[in-house]
Every structure is written in structure tokens, then in C-alpha cells.
Amino acid sequence: MNRNVSSIKTWCLAIVTGLALAAAPALAAEFGPVKPMEADAKKAALGKRLFFDPRLSGDAAISCSTCHIPDKGFSDGLALSKAYPGSDGFRNTPTLINAAHKAAWFHDGRIGTNLNDVTRESITETYSMNMDMRLMQERIKQDPIYVKMFKDAGYGEPSNGSVRKAIPEYLKTLTSRGAPFDTGKMSNAAQRGFALFRGKAGCAQCHSGPRFTDDTPYNIGAPENPDIWSTPARHITFVTFAMFQGIENYMNIRRDVGAHIRAPKVDGSNIGKFMTPSLRELTFTAPYMHNGTMKTLEDVVTFYNGGGGTDINKDPRLKSLGLTKKERDDLTAFLKSLSGDPLTGPEHVWKDKINVNYTAIEDWLEKKN
């Protein structure tokens, strides 16, 4: 009799498990995959070359791809980013894959959906690429390849305005593809993790939609990265940024105020809020958090399982989750299933050497292409 009951229980469990696994593709459809954006091929090709060209920085030492490296998921693998030579960054470099879908840019969300503005700030700010766009325009007007590419793309003569249009066109081509979550090839552990993600762990409250983000800032009590203030090259970058953004008491402050600069409140309740990051391509983009303080996905899951960090403004929804070791492993397996095929082929990467030894144009100030 006991053997029969045991058999019935096993049979029922098999049916329930089978139904849950069968439902996984439908659940995946609710969240993704990320839909490719339409992009003009010639404009995107021009934007791709510009993205990999160091001449877009003041001293021609760095390009967009210096920090957004294709085989690192268009991030850089560092806790805190690089910056213009002579300084260092104070935030983690986010992926640019699927970024053209963003509702707000940068970890503090200070710029909206206008990629023209995002491109301009990234190129011109002293602590990023430190380029005077008038000089950049003249540099690219001297390059016969650019002259042809701008014309073929319908932009006419090379101009800084067209640069700010072409690079965003290239960003539209960076779309996740081939992730097990999208192809229906998740492991059993990942499927169990997805159920936890939507249920007991509560992750889907903020990590929603195809990119697994609601594009909204929250305070989760993420720890500060002390390297920002103990390293002079990083501290001066932070001070420069804070002064420009109008952050109060910027010489003495020892924390990143985050979305406070986007929406300052008298009570300081937006201090420490940062944009919900996309969970796509996580296996390529470690370390994690806005300041790179968590090295692995296991560290991130452990952090949330403990209810997040400690901060006066921490979101009240963050509570200890009580996940077992097995449940934490399953949740980590699910997060890893959101990473797909690397975007490292010629479709996404400018493979040709960018030759800068072309013949200079005589009397270039008087010439028009």
C-alpha cells in the first residue's frame, strides 16, 4: 500500500513538473526576447567605424570601444571604469547591448531617450573623451573614407551633428540573441530559478519586460566603493562630475548620490537611488552594481537574499528572502540563462584597421568636401 502511494506521489510530481516546464516558453514570451530595432545599414556602418575610432577623443587615445568592449558584452570587466587619460572613473561601465531601448541613460538616469544627447555628453565631457566636437568634425573631414561614408549615408559633408546621429544608429544593431531563455533551452535549474524570480524572490517587481528592467531608480542599499575616494584620480573625476551636476557639499561628500541629481528632493530621499539594470548578458558583464562592488552573480543573489544593504532610503520592499542554497543556485542558473551569443563578429565590430596616415588636405580651412 505504501509503495502504491509513493508511486502515485511520484507520478503526480512528474505531471506537475512536466506542466511547469511546458509552460516555460509561454512565460519566456512574456518577458522577451528583445526585439531588434530597425536601423539604416549605411548609417549604422558609419556609426560602427566612429565607435571604434580613437580620434573621437581629445588626444586620440581612446574610443567608445575602450570602455565598451565587444567580447565583454560591451562593458569592460572592471569594477570602476576607465576615463580620459589622467583620470579614472567612479562608476561601473554598463553594457550597451539593447541599450537603444533604454528609457533613461547612465546609472543615475539623468538623460532620457535622446541618444543624440547621450552621444554628445559621452564624447565631450572632460572625464570621458574630452573632445571639442568642432575639432572632431575637422579631423573626420580630413579622412577620405569618412567623406565617402558620410555621403553614402545621406549625411553630406561630415559634421558633428551627423556623428551624434550615426553612433546611435549603430547602437540600434546591438541586440541580444541566442540566450537559452529565448531559445527554450533553459536547464531544469534555470527554469526553477525563473519560477523563484517571478515568485518567492520577487525579482520581477523591478526586473520586468524583455530587458528585465523597469528603467526606474531605486535604493537597494548597495555598499559604497571606497576606491572612489581613496584613489586621487577617481576622486577628482567624481568631484568634477559632482560640481558640474550641482551636488551639494561635493568636496566633502563620500557617497554617490545617484538619481538625486535627476530629481533632487529637499529631504534627500532620492539619494542612493540607481537605475534598475538590465539582466541581459550578465555572464559577460561582471562585476556588478553601479560601482562594481559585487564580483559574481552568486554575490548578488546572496546580497538580495539577505534583504539588500543598509541605507536610510532603502526601498521598504527589500526583505530577507530565506532562499535555501539550492534555491540560490537555481536563481543564479536562471540569471545566467539570460546571456546569449557574443556580438563580436564583423556585423557589430569594425575589423579593419583605421588608417590615420592619409595625405593631409592642403589649405583645409578653405576647402569643402
N, C-alpha and C positions, 0 to 999 in steps of 0.2 A: 504493500500500500504506500509506504513512504517513498519507494522507488518510483511509483507512478506519479505521486505528487511532485517529486523532484523533476521528473521528465516533463510534466505539464508546465512547471515553472520555467524550465529551460526553453521549452518550445515557445511559450508566451514572450519570454525575454527576447528570443531570436526575432519574433514577429515585430515587436516594438522597436528593436534596434534597426531592423530592416526598413521599417517605415520611416524612422528618423533619418537614416542615411539616404533613402529615396527622396526625402523632402529637401535635402541639402541643395540641389541645383536650383530649386524654386527660391530658397532663401538667398542663395548667391545672387540670383537675378534681381532681387530687391535692392541689393547693395551695389551691384556692378554688373559687368565690367565698366571701366571708364570709356566713354565714347570718344573716338578720335575726333579732333576738330578739323574743320576744313581749313586748308592753308594753300596759298598761292605758291606753286612749286618754285618759280624763279625768285620770288621774294624770299621764300624760306631758304633757298640755296645761298642767296646773298647774306641773309642773316646768319647762316651757319658759318660762313667764312669770317664774318665780323666777330662772331662769338669766340673764335679760336685765334684771333689776331691781336697780339700784344701791343700793336701800335695804337690801340684804343685807350691805352693808359698813358699817363703823363710822360713817364720816362721809357715807355715801350718795353717794360719789364714783365708785365702781367697781362693776361687776357681774362675774359669772363670764365674761361675753362680752367684757369689756375685754381680757382676755388670750387668750381662745379665740374668735377672730373667724371667723364662718362663711365669708366669702369668702377666707380664708387657711387653709382646711382645719381650722378650729377650733384653729389655733395663732395666732401674732401677727406673724410675719415679722421678728422681732427676734432678734439673736444671743443676748441675755440678756433675760429677761422684765422686765416692769414689776412693781411691787409696790405695797403700800399707800402712799398719798401720804406723802412724807417719807423714803422708802427706795426702793431698786431691787433687782431680783432678781439671782441669781447662777447661774441655770441657764436653759437654753432651754425655751420653752414647747412641750410635746408636743401633737400632735393629740388630740382627743377622739373622732374618728371610729373606730368599732369598739372604743373603749376599755372598754366594758362587758364585753368578753370577756377582759380582762386577768387574769392570774394574780397580778400584783403591781403596785402603783402607785408612781409617782414614779420618777425616774431611778435612785434607789438601791434601789427595791423594798421600801421599809420598811413598806408597808401591803399586806395581801393583798387578797382578793376582796371584802371587805365595803365596798360603796360608801357605806354609811351612815357609816363611819369616815372615808372619803376626803372626803366632803362636809363633815363636821364640821370636819376639820382645815383644809380649804381656806377655809372661812368664818371660823373663829375665830382662826387663827394671826395674830400681830401683824404679820408681814411679808407676809401675803396680803390678807385682807379685814378683819381686826381687828374682828370683830363679837362682841359678847356676845349669845349666842343668846336670852337672856331678853328683851333689848331688841328683837331682831329679831322675836321672837314677838309682842310688843306692837305693833310697827309694822304687821305684816301683819294683825293683828286689827282695826286701825282702817280697813282698806281694804275697802269693801263688795264689791268684785269678788273679792278673795281669800276673803272669808267665804263667798260663794256657791260658788266653785270648790273650796274645801276640802270643803264639804258635799257637793257633787255628786260629788266623787271618792271619797266614803265615809270621809273622814278626820274628819268632825265639825268641831269648832272648830279654827281654825288653831293649830298648835303647832310648836315647833322640831323635835320628833321626826318630824312629818309632812313638814316641809321636807326632812329628811335622807332621806326615802323618795321624795318626789316628784321631786327632781332626778335621782337615779339612774334613775328610770323614764323620764325624758326622754332620758337618755344612751343608753338601750337603742334609741332610734329612730335614732341616728346610725350608719348602716351604709353602707359603701362600695357604690357601684353604678355600672355603666356603664363600668368600666375596660376598655380594649382587651384586657387579659389575660383578663378574664372573658367577654367577648363573642366571642372568637375573631377579633378584628380587629387582632391584632398585626402590625406591619410585619415584613418579612423580617429586618431588622436586629435587631428586638426578639426574634424567635424564635431567631436565632443567639445573642443575648445570654442568653436563657433557658438554652440549652444550656451556655454558659460558666458561668452562675450555678450550675447543678447539677453541673458537671464541673470544668473546669480552674481556675476562680476559687474554687471551694469555698465560695461564699457560703451555700449551703443547709445547711451544717453547723449554723449558728445561726439563719439566717433561714428558718424552715420553717413549714409549716401555712398556712392561709388568710390569716392576718395577716402572714405572713413574719416570725415571731419565735418563739423558743422560751421567751420570758418568763424568761430566765436572765441573771444578770450576768456580764460578762467584762471583762478588762482588755485593751484593744487598743492602749494607749499613746497615746491621744488627747491632743493637746497641751493644756496649761492655758490658760485665757483670762486674761491679765494684768489685764484691765479689772476683774476682780472685786476685786482688791486695790489697784489704783491709784485706784479711784473710791470715795471715802468712803461714799457712800450704798449701794453694793453691799457693801463690806467689812463695814459694821455689820450688814447683813442676814445675811451669812454667819456673822459672829461670834455673832449671836443664835441662829441655827439650830444652829451647832456646839455652843454652850453647852448648849442645850436637849437636844441629842442625846447629850451626854456625850463629845464628841470630845476626845481628849487634846491638851493644849497648843494649844487653839483660838486663843489670842491671837497665836501666832507662826506657826502653820501657814500655808502658802501653796499649798495644793492642796486640791481637793475629794476627800474620801476615798471618796465613793460608797457602795458596798454594805458597806463596813466597819462602818457604823452598824447595818446589818441583821444582820450576823453577825461581830462583832469577833473577830479571831484574834490571839493573842499575837505571832505572827511578822509580823503586818501584811499577810499575803498577800491579803487582800480589799480592801486599799486601792487605789483607782483602778479598781475594777470598777463597771460600769454596766449597767443592763438593756439587753438587745438590743431596739432599737426596731423597731416595725412599719415595713415599707417601703411600706405603703399611703399613697396621696395625697401622695407625695413632691414632686410639682411645685408643690404649694400651700404646703409647709411649710419651705422654706429660711429661714435657714441650718441646717446640720446639726450633729450631735453634741450631747452633753448640755450643752455650753457654747457652742454656736453658732460654733465656730472654723472651720468649712468652709462657704464661701459657696454652692458649686454641687455638683451631683451629679458633675460631672467631677472636682472636687477630691476628693470622697470615693473615687471609683474609683481615682484616682491614688495616694491615701494607702494603700489596701489593696494596690494593685499593687506598691508599694514595701515591703510587709510590715508595714504599720502603723507605729506610733511607737516610741519608746524608753522603756521602763519596766522596772524590776526584776521587776515582777509580770506582765509582758505574757504573754498566752496563747501557749504554745510552738507552737501550730498556725499562727500567723501568720508566713508566709514570703513572700518576694518571688514574685510570680506570673508575671512575664515576659510579660504580655499586650502584644500589639502595639497600635499606635494604633487600628487598625481594630477589634480585639477590645475595646478600652476603649470605643470609640464604640458598639459593639453592646451591650455590657453596660449602658451608660448609657441606650440606647434601650429596653432591657428594663425598667429601673427606672422610666422614665417611663411605660411601658405599664400600671403598677400604679395610676395615678391615674384617677379616673372623673369622674362628674358632680358639680359642686359642690352641697353641701347648703345652698342659700341661699334656698329658697322658703319659703312660709308653713308648710309641713309641719314645718320644722325651725327656723324663725326667728320670734320674736314680733314681728310687724309693727306692731301697734297701739301708739300712744303710751301709756305707763304714766302715768296721771294721778295726781299726788300732791296735787292741790288739792281733795280731798274734804272734806266737813264733819267736823270733829273730833267725836268722841263725848264728850259731857259725862259727868263722873264716871266715866271709862272704867275706873278701877281697881275700881269696884263693879259693872261691867256684865259680862254674859256673852252671847256671840253665840248 
